[in-house]
Amino acid sequence: MELALLCGLMVMAGVIPIQGGILNLNKMVKQVTGKTPFLSYWPYGCHCGLGGRGQPKDASDC
């Protein structure tokens, strides 16, 4: 029981309180860019191809 409590406290200590949420982010991106956030950005990330073997598309890739 003590181990479970300790683990729970460690997890709670790592939680950073923030204001807003994913729906607020969605609304902000739509207002600023005019794009549907999920459809436009869900695949964003490293696009170097399968296994990281392709060419980077921008500076944030690979």
N, CA and C of each residue as an Amber inpcrd file, in Angstrom:
protein
   186
   0.8280000  -1.1970000   0.0000000   0.0000000   0.0000000   0.0000000
   0.8690000   1.2560000   0.0000000   1.9510000   1.2490000   0.7640000
   2.8170000   2.4170000   0.8230000   3.4780000   2.6800000  -0.5250000
   3.8480000   1.6100000  -1.2270000   4.4580000   1.7640000  -2.5420000
   3.4650000   2.3860000  -3.5230000   2.2190000   1.9470000  -3.4750000
   1.1900000   2.5000000  -4.3550000   0.9680000   3.9840000  -4.0540000
   0.9560000   4.3350000  -2.7820000   0.7820000   5.7320000  -2.3880000
   1.9590000   6.5740000  -2.8630000   3.1630000   6.0670000  -2.6950000
   4.3560000   6.7760000  -3.1440000   4.3220000   6.9870000  -4.6560000
   3.9720000   5.9450000  -5.3880000   3.8810000   6.0610000  -6.8500000
   2.8270000   7.0840000  -7.2490000   1.6980000   7.0620000  -6.5660000
   0.6380000   8.0240000  -6.8530000   1.0810000   9.4550000  -6.6030000
   1.7900000   9.6770000  -5.5100000   2.2900000  11.0180000  -5.2000000
   3.3180000  11.4810000  -6.2260000   4.1550000  10.5680000  -6.6730000
   5.1590000  10.9260000  -7.6770000   4.4930000  11.3090000  -8.9990000
   3.4520000  10.5850000  -9.3670000   2.7250000  10.9050000 -10.5980000
   2.0500000  12.2620000 -10.4650000   1.4030000  12.5150000  -9.3350000
   0.7060000  13.7830000  -9.1190000   1.6830000  14.9590000  -9.1000000
   2.8760000  14.7590000  -8.5900000   3.8710000  15.8290000  -8.5340000
   4.3310000  16.2280000  -9.9260000   4.2370000  15.3230000 -10.8760000
   4.6680000  15.6060000 -12.2400000   3.6110000  16.2810000 -13.0870000
   2.3970000  16.4220000 -12.5680000   1.3130000  17.0440000 -13.3280000
   1.4530000  18.5570000 -13.2420000   1.4910000  19.2140000 -14.3890000
   1.6270000  20.6650000 -14.4390000   0.2540000  21.2680000 -14.7160000
  -0.2490000  22.0950000 -13.8030000  -1.5640000  22.6900000 -14.0390000
  -1.4950000  23.7230000 -15.1660000  -2.4420000  23.6710000 -16.0710000
  -2.5090000  24.6280000 -17.1720000  -3.9260000  25.1480000 -17.2850000
  -4.0570000  26.2880000 -17.9090000  -5.3830000  26.8250000 -18.1890000
  -5.7220000  26.4870000 -19.6250000  -6.9720000  26.2180000 -19.8760000
  -7.3840000  25.8720000 -21.2250000  -7.3680000  24.3720000 -21.4080000
  -7.4830000  23.9740000 -22.6260000  -7.5100000  22.5520000 -22.9220000
  -7.4110000  22.3430000 -24.4160000  -7.6010000  21.1180000 -24.8160000
  -7.4510000  20.7690000 -26.2190000  -8.5140000  21.4500000 -27.0840000
  -9.7020000  21.6530000 -26.5440000 -10.7440000  22.3250000 -27.3250000
 -10.4120000  23.8020000 -27.5230000  -9.8050000  24.4200000 -26.5040000
  -9.3800000  25.8110000 -26.6480000  -8.2710000  25.9230000 -27.6920000
  -7.3450000  24.9800000 -27.6850000  -6.2690000  24.9690000 -28.6740000
  -6.8470000  24.7930000 -30.0730000  -7.8140000  23.9050000 -30.2050000
  -8.4760000  23.6670000 -31.4810000  -9.1110000  24.9590000 -32.0130000
  -9.8230000  25.6540000 -31.1420000 -10.4970000  26.8950000 -31.5340000
  -9.4810000  27.9720000 -31.9260000  -8.4010000  28.0990000 -31.1510000
  -7.3890000  29.1060000 -31.4330000  -6.7240000  28.8560000 -32.7860000
  -6.3440000  27.6040000 -33.0510000  -5.6910000  27.2830000 -34.3190000
  -6.6240000  27.5810000 -35.4820000  -7.9020000  27.2480000 -35.3380000
  -8.8700000  27.5040000 -36.4090000  -9.0260000  29.0040000 -36.6550000
  -9.0790000  29.7980000 -35.5860000  -9.2310000  31.2450000 -35.7410000
  -7.9910000  31.8800000 -36.3620000  -6.8180000  31.4440000 -35.9650000
  -5.5770000  32.0540000 -36.4350000  -5.2160000  31.6210000 -37.8500000
  -5.3740000  30.3310000 -38.1430000  -4.9330000  29.8180000 -39.4420000
  -6.0520000  29.6490000 -40.4530000  -7.2880000  29.5570000 -39.9670000
  -8.4130000  29.3080000 -40.8590000  -8.5180000  27.8490000 -41.2880000
  -7.6650000  26.9920000 -40.7340000  -7.6610000  25.5720000 -41.0890000
  -8.3530000  24.7520000 -40.0020000  -8.8490000  23.5900000 -40.3870000
  -9.3900000  22.6560000 -39.4130000  -8.2020000  21.9590000 -38.7570000
  -7.9540000  22.2290000 -37.4780000  -6.7400000  21.7480000 -36.8260000
  -6.5000000  20.2460000 -36.9380000  -7.4840000  19.4420000 -36.6260000
  -7.2440000  18.0010000 -36.6340000  -6.8810000  17.5090000 -38.0240000
  -7.6360000  17.9300000 -39.0120000  -7.3900000  17.4560000 -40.3710000
  -6.0800000  17.9990000 -40.9420000  -5.7060000  19.2010000 -40.5340000
  -4.5000000  19.8240000 -41.0820000  -3.2180000  19.4150000 -40.3640000
  -3.3070000  19.1260000 -39.0740000  -2.0870000  18.9380000 -38.2930000
  -1.9280000  17.5710000 -37.6350000  -2.8970000  16.6760000 -37.7240000
  -2.7510000  15.3870000 -37.0290000  -1.5500000  14.5930000 -37.5200000
  -1.1780000  14.6800000 -38.7960000  -0.0270000  13.8800000 -39.1990000
   1.3050000  14.6140000 -39.0150000   1.2890000  15.8190000 -38.4260000
   2.5060000  16.6050000 -38.3380000   3.5050000  15.9490000 -37.4010000
   4.7350000  16.0100000 -37.7540000   5.8060000  15.4320000 -36.9510000
   6.9390000  15.0560000 -37.8640000   7.6210000  14.0110000 -37.5450000
   8.7380000  13.5710000 -38.3720000   8.2150000  12.8370000 -39.5980000
   8.4290000  13.4020000 -40.7550000   7.9610000  12.8040000 -42.0050000
   9.1380000  12.3880000 -42.8620000  10.0660000  11.7000000 -42.2490000
  11.2450000  11.2500000 -42.9920000  11.0070000   9.8980000 -43.6300000
   9.7670000   9.4560000 -43.6300000   9.4550000   8.1740000 -44.2460000
   9.5330000   7.0240000 -43.2590000   9.1680000   5.8680000 -43.7240000
   9.1530000   4.6720000 -42.9050000  10.5520000   4.3810000 -42.3650000
  10.6480000   4.3050000 -41.0610000  11.9440000   4.0280000 -40.4440000
  12.8930000   5.2130000 -40.4540000  12.4000000   6.4150000 -40.7850000
  13.2500000   7.6020000 -40.8170000  14.2250000   7.6160000 -41.9750000
  13.8710000   6.9600000 -43.0820000  14.8050000   6.8360000 -44.2050000
  14.5570000   7.8310000 -45.3310000  13.5030000   8.6380000 -45.2430000
  13.2090000   9.5770000 -46.3230000  13.8820000  10.9250000 -46.1180000
  13.5640000  11.8690000 -46.9820000  14.1170000  13.2220000 -46.9040000
  13.2770000  14.0800000 -45.9570000  13.9090000  14.8720000 -45.0770000
  13.1660000  15.7850000 -44.2100000  12.3950000  16.8110000 -45.0400000
  11.1880000  17.1570000 -44.5690000  10.3830000  18.1490000 -45.2690000
  10.6450000  19.5570000 -44.7470000  11.0540000  19.6760000 -43.4840000
  11.4120000  20.9770000 -42.9300000  12.3810000  20.7590000 -41.7670000
  12.7550000  21.8480000 -41.0980000  13.7730000  21.7770000 -40.0470000
  13.3450000  20.9500000 -38.8430000  12.0310000  20.7900000 -38.6350000
  11.5770000  20.0190000 -37.4760000  11.5880000  18.5170000 -37.7330000
  11.7800000  18.1130000 -38.9610000  11.8020000  16.6930000 -39.3010000
  13.2010000  16.1220000 -39.1200000  13.2320000  14.9350000 -38.5840000
  14.4620000  14.1510000 -38.3740000  15.5520000  14.9740000 -37.7920000
